[in-house]
Amino acid sequence: MLPNGLSNGIYYGFCQVNYGPVHKMVVSIGWNPFYKNEKRSMETHIIQQFDKDFYGSNLKTMTIGFIRDEKNFANVGTPIYVKIERLHYLIYFSPRASTTRDLFVFYSDELIEAIKSDIVTAERQLDLEHNSILKDHNFFSIKR
């Protein structure tokens, strides 16, 4: 259930998977028009690499601040060819990628650029002392 009174948009905060370490996050609350959702939802992007998926796990989220309004992205991407040496960077930022000989093909689009910008904004804001102290809030130590 989504919190009442929280406007659609992109927010930053902290989250915790299965009572483990607390991580920075970006969360999208709304209709996600790019994906044509039929109901309002909350999609959490944890700013942390994990070794395995955690579907079915308990996820606690603490939303702290607002980044921007929800937006529909019309640009679905333009193929760009890059030398393999840059592969590590592009895999992290591109959900649609393939390789062809010594070139790596990825799709750079408005949505990916917005996501990268949101992550940078979230990290900056969450590193501020008045926000970073919330990482140790007792909300994350309570097991339910």
Secondary structure, 3 states (H helix, E strand, C coil): CCCCCCCCEEEEEEEEECCCCEEEEEEEEECCHHHCCCCCEEEEEECCCCCCCCCCCCEEEEEEEEEECCCCCCCCCEEEEEEHHHHHHHHHHCCCEEEECCEEEEEECHHHHHHHHHHHHHHHHHHCHHHHHHHHCHHHCCCC
